Amino acid sequence: MENETRNSFVNIKAYLDLVLSCALPFVATTVFLVICLYHIPTMASISKNPPTIGDQAKAAAALQNFSVTLFQAVGKQYGPTDNVFISPFSVAAVLSMVGVGARGNTALQLKKSMGLTNFEKENENSDTIIGSLIQSMKGDGNFTLEAANQLYVADKYQLVDDFQRNLKENYGAEGQRVDFAVDASRAKINQWVEEFTQQKIKDLLPEGSVNDLTRLVLVNAIYFKGNWMRKFDSSLTLIEPFYLGSKDNRKDVNMMHIDAEFRTGFIESLDARLLELPYVGRKLSMFIVLPNKMDGLPELEAKLHETSLDDSNVEMRSAKLHVSIPKFKLEADVKLKDILINMGMSDIFDEKSADFSGISGEKDLYVSNIFHKSFIDVNEEGSEAAAATGAVMMTRMMMLPVEPPAPFVADHPFYYFIRDNTTKMILFSGRLAQPPSS
């Protein structure tokens, strides 16, 4: 795995699965992220004018608050010393596809919880813009970046034409007919996910997750592979202490070191430093938000929603400095049903209230559960990450002083995210509370 990682450099993947079943029995499915819905309302008309990068940036800005809120909600499900890693992009992609068919209060809850209410009021072709944002996640020759959506439909189950057309034209989700009554359908979906993620995500749908009551499975996947613009020298990687909130509580980890020019700044409202680690081509970057206090991460996370992490609002400057960050590899498995209910999306999980008639024309679908699984590997060459989401149905920033900045030593818990620098869309975010031991 180590050699494979070094060769692959940065590899980021995310998957989103949406499974819709009849409302009568409860269909449980597990995958990285699985969503179960009643039915989806008729989709908005598809605009003939392709969205611009500016349109996509507005959609990403609207979704940024959702990304932060989702991370905070997931973080609260774990202890302060637990690592967290998710793909807000993958979750937003699946919920957006689900929302295409939502109606009434179900649709209102989705839009409000995702922060899209005002965006949709100002943009008649919001589905087209959001769909194009998701499909715009592509590499530029310097790295590999792919995002894909897939729709699996039960044999003979009729869908509303607008729903199929919207998912195909706006989200690139091609419909495939399968027989969920046989396990081969689950194997087919898992195989697609495994191949798309270069074998990093396996068995997305567990045994028994789909059956003859399953009607739809929606899958989103994102994959990223690239090099750091400035690689760390592996010969400089040393076993050093990582402090778990205090000088008295520490563990030995592999710390990577580099002396080079990086963009850095100070976020006064978070009492934290911000560092950008760009990947080759600079289209994507990892940002590390390091609290000044060793035990400052919980307070920082609580204030994230008060501060825009858009670096255009941060007075960052380039300077040569010493950077030291842990080398780490993490896997996370998150069940999102209760989290999303607490965020205001209760109707989609309620078989009596869910209104997804835009999918089939009938209120016969609901979301049974949502699961999200993710993976990230950060090393000297870059980083590798994967995430999957699915559903089953049945503040002010301050410039650093003019003098040379102090070394950026991430030797205590910090928050980090990987972002598309063109649209500002957060693809992955996480909390590193304690790296693996050396």
C-alpha positions in Angstrom: 0.0 0.0 0.0 2.9 2.4 0.8 4.5 2.0 -2.6 1.1 2.2 -4.3 0.4 5.4 -2.4 3.7 7.1 -3.3 3.1 6.2 -6.9 -0.5 7.5 -6.9 0.4 10.6 -5.0 -2.9 12.3 -4.5 -5.9 10.1 -4.9 -9.3 11.3 -3.7 -12.5 9.5 -4.1 -16.1 9.9 -3.0 -19.2 8.0 -3.6 -22.8 8.7 -3.1 -25.5 6.0 -3.3 -29.2 6.7 -3.2 -31.5 3.7 -3.0 -35.3 4.2 -3.2 -37.7 1.6 -2.1 -41.4 1.2 -1.6 -42.7 2.9 1.5 -44.4 -0.1 3.0 -41.4 -2.1 4.3 -38.3 -0.4 5.6 -35.4 -1.0 3.3 -32.0 -0.9 5.0 -28.9 -0.4 2.9 -25.4 0.5 3.7 -22.8 1.9 1.6 -20.6 4.8 2.0 -23.7 7.0 1.9 -27.1 5.6 1.2 -30.3 7.6 1.0 -33.8 6.2 0.9 -36.6 8.3 -0.5 -40.4 8.3 -1.2 -40.4 10.1 -4.5 -38.9 13.1 -6.3 -40.9 16.0 -7.7 -40.9 17.0 -11.3 -37.7 18.7 -12.2 -37.2 22.2 -13.3 -36.9 22.9 -17.0 -33.4 22.5 -18.4 -31.8 25.8 -19.5 -30.5 26.0 -23.0 -27.8 28.4 -21.8 -24.9 26.5 -20.2 -23.9 27.8 -16.8 -20.8 29.9 -16.5 -18.0 29.5 -14.0 -19.5 32.5 -12.2 -22.8 30.6 -11.9 -21.0 27.6 -10.5 -19.1 29.7 -8.0 -22.4 31.1 -6.7 -23.7 27.6 -6.3 -20.5 26.6 -4.5 -20.8 29.6 -2.2 -24.4 28.7 -1.4 -23.3 25.2 -0.5 -20.3 26.3 1.6 -22.4 26.9 4.7 -23.9 23.4 4.2 -20.4 22.0 4.0 -19.4 23.6 7.3 -22.6 22.8 9.1 -22.4 19.2 8.0 -18.9 18.8 9.2 -19.8 20.4 12.6 -22.8 18.0 12.9 -20.7 15.0 12.1 -18.0 16.1 14.5 -20.5 16.3 17.3 -21.2 12.6 16.9 -17.6 11.8 17.8 -15.4 12.6 20.8 -13.0 15.5 20.6 -10.1 13.1 20.3 -11.7 11.2 17.3 -10.6 11.9 13.7 -13.3 12.9 11.3 -13.2 12.9 7.5 -16.1 13.5 5.1 -16.9 14.7 1.5 -19.4 17.5 1.7 -19.4 17.6 -2.1 -20.5 13.9 -2.3 -23.3 14.4 0.2 -24.4 17.6 -1.5 -24.4 15.9 -4.9 -26.7 13.1 -3.8 -29.1 15.4 -1.9 -29.2 17.7 -4.9 -30.3 14.8 -7.1 -32.8 13.7 -4.6 -34.1 17.3 -4.3 -34.7 17.4 -8.1 -37.9 15.4 -7.5 -38.9 16.6 -4.0 -42.1 18.4 -3.6 -43.9 20.5 -0.9 -42.5 20.6 2.5 -40.0 17.9 1.7 -38.4 20.1 -1.0 -38.5 23.1 1.3 -36.6 21.3 4.0 -33.9 20.1 1.6 -33.4 23.5 0.1 -33.3 25.3 3.5 -31.0 22.7 5.1 -28.6 22.9 2.2 -28.6 26.7 2.1 -30.1 26.8 -1.4 -33.3 28.8 -0.7 -32.0 32.2 -1.8 -29.9 30.7 -4.6 -32.8 29.0 -6.2 -34.9 32.1 -5.9 -32.3 34.1 -7.8 -31.5 31.3 -10.4 -34.4 29.8 -12.3 -32.1 27.1 -13.7 -30.6 26.1 -10.3 -30.7 22.4 -11.1 -28.7 23.0 -14.3 -26.1 25.1 -12.4 -25.7 22.7 -9.5 -25.5 19.8 -11.9 -22.9 21.5 -14.0 -20.9 22.3 -10.8 -20.8 18.6 -9.9 -19.9 17.6 -13.4 -17.2 20.3 -13.7 -15.0 18.4 -11.2 -12.5 17.2 -13.8 -8.7 17.2 -14.1 -6.8 19.6 -16.4 -3.9 17.3 -17.4 -1.8 17.9 -14.2 -3.9 15.6 -12.1 -6.9 13.3 -12.3 -10.2 14.6 -11.0 -13.4 12.9 -11.9 -17.0 13.0 -10.6 -19.7 10.7 -11.7 -23.4 10.0 -11.0 -25.1 6.7 -11.7 -28.8 5.8 -11.5 -30.0 2.2 -11.0 -33.7 1.6 -11.5 -35.8 -1.5 -10.7 -37.0 -3.4 -13.8 -40.5 -2.2 -14.9 -40.5 0.6 -12.3 -41.8 3.7 -14.1 -40.1 7.1 -13.6 -41.4 10.5 -14.5 -39.8 11.6 -17.8 -38.6 14.9 -16.4 -36.8 13.2 -13.6 -34.9 11.0 -15.9 -34.1 13.8 -18.3 -33.0 16.1 -15.5 -30.6 13.6 -14.0 -29.2 12.7 -17.4 -28.8 16.2 -18.8 -27.9 18.1 -15.6 -26.1 15.5 -13.5 -24.9 13.0 -16.2 -26.7 10.1 -14.4 -27.5 7.5 -16.9 -30.3 5.1 -15.9 -29.6 1.4 -15.8 -32.3 -1.2 -15.3 -31.5 -3.9 -12.7 -33.4 -6.7 -10.8 -32.9 -5.8 -7.2 -34.4 -9.1 -6.2 -31.2 -10.9 -7.1 -27.9 -10.2 -5.4 -26.2 -9.7 -8.8 -27.6 -6.1 -8.9 -25.8 -5.2 -5.7 -22.6 -6.8 -7.0 -22.9 -4.7 -10.2 -23.2 -1.5 -8.2 -20.3 -2.4 -6.0 -18.2 -3.3 -9.0 -18.8 0.1 -10.6 -17.8 1.9 -7.4 -14.7 -0.2 -6.9 -13.5 0.3 -10.4 -14.2 4.1 -10.3 -12.2 4.4 -7.1 -9.3 2.3 -8.3 -10.2 -0.5 -5.8 -10.0 1.9 -2.8 -13.7 1.6 -2.0 -15.1 -1.9 -1.9 -18.4 -3.5 -1.0 -20.3 -0.2 -0.9 -23.6 -1.9 -0.6 -23.5 -4.7 2.0 -25.4 -8.0 1.7 -29.1 -7.5 2.2 -29.0 -3.8 1.5 -31.2 -4.1 -1.6 -34.1 -6.5 -2.3 -37.3 -6.8 -4.3 -38.7 -3.7 -2.6 -35.8 -1.4 -3.7 -36.8 0.9 -6.5 -33.8 3.2 -7.1 -30.2 3.5 -6.2 -28.4 6.8 -6.9 -24.6 6.8 -6.7 -22.2 9.7 -6.8 -18.4 9.2 -6.9 -15.6 11.6 -6.9 -12.0 10.6 -7.5 -8.8 12.8 -7.2 -5.2 11.9 -7.8 -2.4 14.4 -8.0 1.0 15.5 -6.8 1.8 18.3 -4.3 3.2 21.3 -6.1 6.0 21.2 -3.7 6.7 17.7 -2.5 8.1 16.8 0.9 11.4 15.0 1.0 10.8 11.5 2.5 14.4 11.5 3.9 13.4 14.4 6.1 10.4 12.6 7.6 11.1 12.1 11.3 9.4 10.5 14.3 8.3 13.4 16.4 5.7 14.1 19.1 2.1 15.1 18.2 0.4 16.8 21.2 -3.1 15.6 21.9 -4.4 18.9 23.5 -1.5 19.4 26.0 2.2 19.0 26.4 1.5 16.1 28.9 -0.5 14.1 26.4 1.5 13.1 23.3 2.2 10.4 20.8 5.0 9.7 18.4 4.0 10.1 14.7 5.7 10.5 11.3 6.2 14.3 10.7 7.0 15.5 7.2 9.2 18.6 6.7 9.8 21.1 3.9 11.3 24.6 3.5 9.5 26.3 0.6 7.3 29.2 -0.4 3.7 28.8 0.7 0.6 31.1 1.1 -0.3 31.6 4.7 -2.4 33.9 6.8 -4.0 34.4 10.2 -7.7 34.1 11.0 -8.3 36.3 14.0 -11.9 35.1 14.7 -10.7 31.5 14.9 -7.3 32.4 16.6 -5.7 30.2 14.0 -3.2 30.1 11.2 -4.2 29.2 7.6 -1.8 27.4 5.3 -2.4 26.5 1.6 -0.7 23.3 0.2 -1.4 23.4 -3.5 -1.4 20.4 -5.8 0.2 20.6 -9.2 -1.7 23.0 -11.4 -3.1 24.9 -8.4 -6.7 24.0 -9.3 -7.0 22.1 -6.1 -5.4 22.8 -2.7 -5.4 21.4 0.8 -5.9 24.1 3.5 -4.8 23.5 7.1 -6.4 25.6 9.8 -4.2 25.3 12.8 -5.4 26.7 16.1 -2.8 28.7 18.1 -3.7 26.8 21.3 -2.9 23.1 21.5 -6.4 22.5 22.9 -8.1 25.0 20.6 -9.7 22.8 18.0 -13.1 22.3 19.7 -13.5 26.0 20.0 -12.3 26.6 16.4 -14.8 24.0 15.1 -17.7 25.7 17.0 -16.9 29.0 15.3 -16.4 27.7 11.8 -19.9 28.9 10.7 -19.1 32.4 11.8 -16.1 32.7 9.5 -15.8 32.4 5.7 -12.9 30.1 4.8 -12.8 31.6 1.3 -9.2 32.8 1.1 -10.4 35.8 -0.9 -11.6 37.1 2.5 -8.3 36.2 4.1 -5.2 38.4 3.7 -2.8 35.7 2.8 0.7 36.3 1.5 3.4 34.1 0.0 6.5 33.6 2.1 9.3 31.0 2.4 8.8 29.1 5.7 9.3 25.8 7.3 6.3 23.5 7.2 5.9 20.4 9.3 2.7 18.3 9.1 1.9 14.7 10.1 1.8 11.9 7.6 -1.5 10.1 8.0 -4.0 7.6 6.6 -7.6 7.5 7.8 -10.8 5.8 7.1 -14.2 7.0 8.3 -17.7 5.5 8.3 -20.6 7.8 9.1 -24.3 7.1 9.3 -26.0 10.4 8.3 -29.7 9.7 9.0 -29.9 11.2 12.5 -27.4 13.9 11.6 -29.5 15.1 8.6 -32.7 14.9 10.6 -31.1 17.2 13.2 -30.1 19.6 10.4 -33.8 19.9 9.4 -34.3 17.1 6.8 -36.8 15.0 8.7 -39.4 14.5 6.0 -37.2 12.6 3.6 -36.9 9.8 6.2 -40.6 9.7 7.2 -42.6 7.3 5.1 -45.8 9.2 5.9 -44.4 12.7 5.2 -41.9 12.2 2.4 -43.0 13.6 -0.9 -40.9 12.4 -3.8 -43.7 12.2 -6.3 -41.5 13.8 -8.9 -39.7 10.5 -9.3 -42.6 8.2 -10.1 -45.7 10.3 -9.9 -46.7 8.5 -6.7 -45.8 9.1 -3.0 -44.4 5.6 -2.7 -40.7 6.3 -1.8 -38.8 7.5 1.2 -35.2 7.5 2.5 -34.5 4.7 4.8 -31.0 5.6 5.8 -27.9 7.4 4.6 -24.3 6.1 5.0 -21.1 7.9 4.2 -17.7 6.2 4.1 -14.4 8.0 3.3 -10.7 7.4 3.0 -7.7 9.7 2.9 -3.9 9.1 2.8 -1.6 12.1 3.1 2.1 11.5 2.4 5.3 13.1 1.0 4.1 12.9 -2.6 0.6 14.2 -2.0 -2.7 12.7 -0.8 -5.1 10.0 -1.6 -8.7 10.1 -0.6 -12.1 8.5 -1.2 -15.6 9.0 0.0 -19.0 7.6 -0.8 -22.5 8.7 0.0 -25.8 6.9 -0.8 -29.4 6.7 0.1 -31.7 3.7 0.2 -35.4 4.1 -0.4 -38.0 2.2 0.9 -14.8 37.4 11.1 -12.3 39.1 9.9 -8.9 37.9 8.6 -5.6 39.5 9.4 -2.4 39.7 7.3 0.7 38.1 8.9 3.3 40.5 10.2 5.8 41.8 7.6 8.7 40.0 9.3 9.3 36.4 8.2 6.5 34.1 9.4 7.2 31.6 12.1 7.5 27.9 11.1 4.1 26.3 10.5 4.3 23.2 12.7 1.1 21.2 12.8 2.0 19.2 15.9 -1.4 19.4 17.6 -5.1 18.8 16.4 -6.2 20.8 13.4 -9.0 21.2 10.8 -8.3 20.7 7.1 -10.2 20.8 3.8 -9.5 20.1 0.1 -11.0 22.7 -2.2 -11.5 23.4 -5.9 -9.9 26.8 -6.3 -11.9 27.8 -9.3 -15.4 27.5 -7.8 -14.3 27.4 -4.1 -16.3 24.1 -3.7 -15.1 22.1 -0.6 -14.6 18.5 -1.8 -13.3 17.0 1.4 -13.0 18.2 5.0 -11.7 16.7 8.2 -10.4 16.9 11.7 -7.0 15.4 12.5 -7.2 14.8 16.3 -4.6 12.2 16.5 -2.5 10.8 13.6 -1.6 7.1 13.5 1.4 6.2 15.6 4.7 6.0 13.8 
